[in-house]
Amino acid sequence: MIKIIALFTILLGSFSVSAEYRAYQYIVKSNDPYAVATQAKAQYIVSTLNPQMYKSYHGGSFVSVDLLRTWICPGYTGRGQKICDHPYDKEIPVQ
């Protein structure tokens, strides 16, 4: 029985676990009629919230959220970690 538990522990410990998350880039505009007076401008936003969640969390019908692009990031966003950059934004050195 002890051999089975030891074998199970070794097999369980040998698996590597990797996490990933999806990042979204939006252009967000205000639909607030009073925002015209304050001249609110469109903003580029990178978030881990999908389009529906972002819109409902940040103003509902008062904001317009247009998805520009999305990508997968390795790791996780816990503990205030920065969202990874889009893979195509990284420059490849010319040799």
Buried (B, 14 or more C-beta within 10 A) or exposed (E): EEEEEEEEEEEEEEEEEEEEBEBBBBEBBBEBEEBEEEEBEEEEBBBBBEBEEBBEEBBEEEBBBEEEEEBEBEEEBEEEEEBBEBEEEEEEEEE
